[in-house]
Amino acid sequence: MPDLILRPFKPAFPLHYGFLYPAWQSRSKVVTELANEIGIVAASQVARMTDPNAHTGV
């Protein structure tokens, strides 16, 4: 698609997310590690999207 243009945008509303865990059992190590990894990746993506100097791939 040679006529495709990518432009960064800022959503009009914040996107909040979280994890739900069952209260009746403790979290396993793998669940805790996965949640931590998702948090790290999400934080880096937010930083990349909010950086006006970030490369957009264009």
N, CA, C and O atoms as a printed pandas DataFrame, in Angstrom:
     atom_number atom_name residue_name chain_id  residue_number  x_coord  y_coord  z_coord
0              1         N          MET        A               1    0.830   -1.179    0.000
1              2        CA          MET        A               1    0.000    0.000    0.000
2              3         C          MET        A               1    0.879    1.249    0.000
3              4         O          MET        A               1    1.193    1.771    1.070
4              5         N          PRO        A               2    1.268    1.721   -1.125
5              6        CA          PRO        A               2    2.161    2.873   -1.181
6              7         C          PRO        A               2    1.527    4.167   -0.674
7              8         O          PRO        A               2    2.255    5.084   -0.292
8              9         N          ASP        A               3    0.214    4.273   -0.656
9             10        CA          ASP        A               3   -0.455    5.505   -0.226
10            11         C          ASP        A               3   -0.848    5.490    1.242
11            12         O          ASP        A               3   -1.612    6.348    1.685
12            13         N          LEU        A               4   -0.342    4.539    1.995
13            14        CA          LEU        A               4   -0.675    4.424    3.413
14            15         C          LEU        A               4    0.158    5.405    4.229
15            16         O          LEU        A               4    1.380    5.462    4.087
16            17         N          ILE        A               5   -0.509    6.177    5.084
17            18        CA          ILE        A               5    0.170    7.145    5.948
18            19         C          ILE        A               5   -0.147    6.794    7.390
19            20         O          ILE        A               5   -1.312    6.618    7.749
20            21         N          LEU        A               6    0.887    6.690    8.218
21            22        CA          LEU        A               6    0.707    6.418    9.636
22            23         C          LEU        A               6    0.950    7.700   10.417
23            24         O          LEU        A               6    1.971    8.366   10.242
24            25         N          ARG        A               7    0.004    8.034   11.276
25            26        CA          ARG        A               7    0.147    9.224   12.102
26            27         C          ARG        A               7   -0.107    8.855   13.556
27            28         O          ARG        A               7   -1.086    8.174   13.859
28            29         N          PRO        A               8    0.764    9.297   14.458
29            30        CA          PRO        A               8    0.525    9.036   15.871
30            31         C          PRO        A               8   -0.688    9.836   16.343
31            32         O          PRO        A               8   -0.972   10.923   15.841
32            33         N          PHE        A               9   -1.386    9.273   17.309
33            34        CA          PHE        A               9   -2.525    9.985   17.864
34            35         C          PHE        A               9   -2.585    9.743   19.366
35            36         O          PHE        A               9   -2.013    8.786   19.887
36            37         N          LYS        A              10   -3.277   10.616   20.027
37            38        CA          LYS        A              10   -3.478   10.475   21.463
38            39         C          LYS        A              10   -4.969   10.240   21.686
39            40         O          LYS        A              10   -5.787   11.070   21.289
40            41         N          PRO        A              11   -5.337    9.120   22.317
41            42        CA          PRO        A              11   -6.759    8.848   22.545
42            43         C          PRO        A              11   -7.408    9.961   23.369
43            44         O          PRO        A              11   -6.757   10.583   24.209
44            45         N          ALA        A              12   -8.672   10.202   23.124
45            46        CA          ALA        A              12   -9.412   11.234   23.837
46            47         C          ALA        A              12   -9.701   10.836   25.282
47            48         O          ALA        A              12  -10.009   11.693   26.111
48            49         N          PHE        A              13   -9.604    9.566   25.582
49            50        CA          PHE        A              13   -9.880    9.093   26.936
50            51         C          PHE        A              13   -8.798    8.095   27.347
51            52         O          PHE        A              13   -8.276    7.366   26.503
52            53         N          PRO        A              14   -8.460    8.060   28.629
53            54        CA          PRO        A              14   -7.432    7.113   29.084
54            55         C          PRO        A              14   -7.955    5.678   29.065
55            56         O          PRO        A              14   -9.143    5.424   29.267
56            57         N          LEU        A              15   -7.056    4.776   28.823
57            58        CA          LEU        A              15   -7.398    3.352   28.827
58            59         C          LEU        A              15   -6.781    2.718   30.065
59            60         O          LEU        A              15   -5.563    2.563   30.157
60            61         N          HIS        A              16   -7.632    2.357   31.009
61            62        CA          HIS        A              16   -7.173    1.735   32.244
62            63         C          HIS        A              16   -7.390    0.222   32.131
63            64         O          HIS        A              16   -8.397   -0.233   31.589
64            65         N          TYR        A              17   -6.456   -0.523   32.638
65            66        CA          TYR        A              17   -6.595   -1.974   32.603
66            67         C          TYR        A              17   -6.045   -2.539   33.897
67            68         O          TYR        A              17   -5.336   -1.861   34.641
68            69         N          GLY        A              18   -6.378   -3.760   34.144
69            70        CA          GLY        A              18   -5.879   -4.417   35.345
70            71         C          GLY        A              18   -6.053   -5.922   35.230
71            72         O          GLY        A              18   -6.613   -6.425   34.256
72            73         N          PHE        A              19   -5.574   -6.618   36.218
73            74        CA          PHE        A              19   -5.677   -8.065   36.264
74            75         C          PHE        A              19   -6.630   -8.456   37.386
75            76         O          PHE        A              19   -6.654   -7.827   38.444
76            77         N          LEU        A              20   -7.395   -9.475   37.147
77            78        CA          LEU        A              20   -8.268  -10.033   38.176
78            79         C          LEU        A              20   -7.718  -11.394   38.582
79            80         O          LEU        A              20   -7.416  -12.237   37.737
80            81         N          TYR        A              21   -7.595  -11.587   39.867
81            82        CA          TYR        A              21   -7.096  -12.853   40.400
82            83         C          TYR        A              21   -8.139  -13.417   41.361
83            84         O          TYR        A              21   -8.790  -12.654   42.075
84            85         N          PRO        A              22   -8.308  -14.721   41.393
85            86        CA          PRO        A              22   -9.254  -15.298   42.347
86            87         C          PRO        A              22   -8.789  -15.070   43.788
87            88         O          PRO        A              22   -7.621  -15.278   44.116
88            89         N          ALA        A              23   -9.713  -14.645   44.629
89            90        CA          ALA        A              23   -9.386  -14.352   46.027
90            91         C          ALA        A              23   -9.177  -15.626   46.839
91            92         O          ALA        A              23   -8.552  -15.577   47.899
92            93         N          TRP        A              24   -9.678  -16.751   46.373
93            94        CA          TRP        A              24   -9.636  -17.988   47.147
94            95         C          TRP        A              24   -8.366  -18.812   46.943
95            96         O          TRP        A              24   -8.212  -19.874   47.547
96            97         N          GLN        A              25   -7.453  -18.328   46.092
97            98        CA          GLN        A              25   -6.193  -19.055   45.924
98            99         C          GLN        A              25   -5.059  -18.067   45.659
99           100         O          GLN        A              25   -5.277  -16.970   45.145
100          101         N          SER        A              26   -3.871  -18.472   46.014
101          102        CA          SER        A              26   -2.713  -17.606   45.782
102          103         C          SER        A              26   -2.270  -17.721   44.320
103          104         O          SER        A              26   -2.552  -18.709   43.643
104          105         N          ARG        A              27   -1.584  -16.701   43.865
105          106        CA          ARG        A              27   -1.083  -16.692   42.491
106          107         C          ARG        A              27    0.125  -17.600   42.362
107          108         O          ARG        A              27    0.979  -17.652   43.247
108          109         N          SER        A              28    0.183  -18.309   41.257
109          110        CA          SER        A              28    1.354  -19.144   40.994
110          111         C          SER        A              28    2.503  -18.256   40.524
111          112         O          SER        A              28    2.301  -17.102   40.146
112          113         N          LYS        A              29    3.693  -18.807   40.553
113          114        CA          LYS        A              29    4.875  -18.069   40.120
114          115         C          LYS        A              29    4.754  -17.672   38.652
115          116         O          LYS        A              29    5.114  -16.554   38.284
116          117         N          VAL        A              30    4.257  -18.565   37.820
117          118        CA          VAL        A              30    4.159  -18.268   36.390
118          119         C          VAL        A              30    3.137  -17.155   36.131
119          120         O          VAL        A              30    3.352  -16.332   35.241
120          121         N          VAL        A              31    2.044  -17.112   36.877
121          122        CA          VAL        A              31    1.055  -16.050   36.716
122          123         C          VAL        A              31    1.658  -14.711   37.125
123          124         O          VAL        A              31    1.469  -13.708   36.438
124          125         N          THR        A              32    2.370  -14.694   38.223
125          126        CA          THR        A              32    3.020  -13.469   38.689
126          127         C          THR        A              32    4.049  -12.988   37.674
127          128         O          THR        A              32    4.115  -11.795   37.379
128          129         N          GLU        A              33    4.852  -13.902   37.138
129          130        CA          GLU        A              33    5.861  -13.534   36.138
130          131         C          GLU        A              33    5.212  -13.006   34.865
131          132         O          GLU        A              33    5.688  -12.030   34.285
132          133         N          LEU        A              34    4.137  -13.637   34.430
133          134        CA          LEU        A              34    3.434  -13.183   33.226
134          135         C          LEU        A              34    2.858  -11.783   33.444
135          136         O          LEU        A              34    2.996  -10.921   32.577
136          137         N          ALA        A              35    2.223  -11.551   34.575
137          138        CA          ALA        A              35    1.654  -10.236   34.870
138          139         C          ALA        A              35    2.752   -9.172   34.905
139          140         O          ALA        A              35    2.563   -8.070   34.388
140          141         N          ASN        A              36    3.879   -9.489   35.500
141          142        CA          ASN        A              36    5.002   -8.548   35.538
142          143         C          ASN        A              36    5.519   -8.252   34.135
143          144         O          ASN        A              36    5.798   -7.100   33.804
144          145         N          GLU        A              37    5.645   -9.273   33.322
145          146        CA          GLU        A              37    6.147   -9.096   31.952
146          147         C          GLU        A              37    5.179   -8.253   31.125
147          148         O          GLU        A              37    5.606   -7.378   30.372
148          149         N          ILE        A              38    3.892   -8.510   31.261
149          150        CA          ILE        A              38    2.894   -7.711   30.545
150          151         C          ILE        A              38    2.976   -6.253   30.988
151          152         O          ILE        A              38    2.877   -5.350   30.157
152          153         N          GLY        A              39    3.154   -6.016   32.274
153          154        CA          GLY        A              39    3.294   -4.652   32.775
154          155         C          GLY        A              39    4.505   -3.940   32.205
155          156         O          GLY        A              39    4.433   -2.761   31.862
156          157         N          ILE        A              40    5.616   -4.651   32.103
157          158        CA          ILE        A              40    6.845   -4.069   31.542
158          159         C          ILE        A              40    6.643   -3.705   30.070
159          160         O          ILE        A              40    7.005   -2.610   29.641
160          161         N          VAL        A              41    6.070   -4.621   29.310
161          162        CA          VAL        A              41    5.846   -4.367   27.884
162          163         C          VAL        A              41    4.848   -3.226   27.695
163          164         O          VAL        A              41    5.044   -2.363   26.840
164          165         N          ALA        A              42    3.789   -3.222   28.486
165          166        CA          ALA        A              42    2.790   -2.154   28.372
166          167         C          ALA        A              42    3.412   -0.800   28.693
167          168         O          ALA        A              42    3.148    0.178   27.994
168          169         N          ALA        A              43    4.222   -0.728   29.724
169          170        CA          ALA        A              43    4.871    0.539   30.091
170          171         C          ALA        A              43    5.791    1.024   28.972
171          172         O          ALA        A              43    5.834    2.220   28.681
172          173         N          SER        A              44    6.519    0.112   28.347
173          174        CA          SER        A              44    7.410    0.523   27.264
174          175         C          SER        A              44    6.612    0.976   26.040
175          176         O          SER        A              44    7.026    1.897   25.337
176          177         N          GLN        A              45    5.480    0.338   25.785
177          178        CA          GLN        A              45    4.637    0.756   24.661
178          179         C          GLN        A              45    4.035    2.135   24.904
179          180         O          GLN        A              45    3.972    2.957   23.990
180          181         N          VAL        A              46    3.596    2.388   26.128
181          182        CA          VAL        A              46    3.047    3.705   26.459
182          183         C          VAL        A              46    4.127    4.768   26.299
183          184         O          VAL        A              46    3.874    5.835   25.740
184          185         N          ALA        A              47    5.322    4.480   26.785
185          186        CA          ALA        A              47    6.426    5.429   26.649
186          187         C          ALA        A              47    6.732    5.685   25.177
187          188         O          ALA        A              47    6.986    6.823   24.780
188          189         N          ARG        A              48    6.709    4.652   24.389
189          190        CA          ARG        A              48    7.000    4.802   22.957
190          191         C          ARG        A              48    5.909    5.612   22.251
191          192         O          ARG        A              48    6.205    6.446   21.395
192          193         N          MET        A              49    4.649    5.361   22.614
193          194        CA          MET        A              49    3.550    6.070   21.960
194          195         C          MET        A              49    3.464    7.530   22.371
195          196         O          MET        A              49    2.976    8.360   21.605
196          197         N          THR        A              50    3.931    7.853   23.570
197          198        CA          THR        A              50    3.847    9.227   24.050
198          199         C          THR        A              50    5.103   10.032   23.757
199          200         O          THR        A              50    5.137   11.233   24.023
200          201         N          ASP        A              51    6.127    9.400   23.220
201          202        CA          ASP        A              51    7.375   10.092   22.869
202          203         C          ASP        A              51    7.212   10.737   21.491
203          204         O          ASP        A              51    7.101   10.027   20.492
204          205         N          PRO        A              52    7.197   12.067   21.422
205          206        CA          PRO        A              52    7.019   12.701   20.112
206          207         C          PRO        A              52    8.171   12.453   19.159
207          208         O          PRO        A              52    8.026   12.657   17.954
208          209         N          ASN        A              53    9.316   12.018   19.672
209          210        CA          ASN        A              53   10.465   11.742   18.814
210          211         C          ASN        A              53   10.605   10.281   18.449
211          212         O          ASN        A              53   11.571    9.897   17.789
212          213         N          ALA        A              54    9.648    9.453   18.872
213          214        CA          ALA        A              54    9.726    8.011   18.595
214          215         C          ALA        A              54    9.556    7.765   17.095
215          216         O          ALA        A              54    8.825    8.478   16.408
216          217         N          HIS        A              55   10.233    6.762   16.623
217          218        CA          HIS        A              55   10.134    6.393   15.201
218          219         C          HIS        A              55    8.794    5.736   14.943
219          220         O          HIS        A              55    8.420    4.809   15.661
220          221         N          THR        A              56    8.063    6.189   13.942
221          222        CA          THR        A              56    6.734    5.661   13.640
222          223         C          THR        A              56    6.749    4.572   12.579
223          224         O          THR        A              56    5.699    4.018   12.257
224          225         N          GLY        A              57    7.921    4.253   12.026
225          226        CA          GLY        A              57    8.004    3.212   11.017
226          227         C          GLY        A              57    7.760    3.729    9.613
227          228         O          GLY        A              57    7.685    2.943    8.669
228          229         N          VAL        A              58    7.633    5.043    9.462
229          230        CA          VAL        A              58    7.381    5.628    8.136
230          231         C          VAL        A              58    8.669    6.147    7.567
231          232         O          VAL        A              58    8.683    6.680    6.457
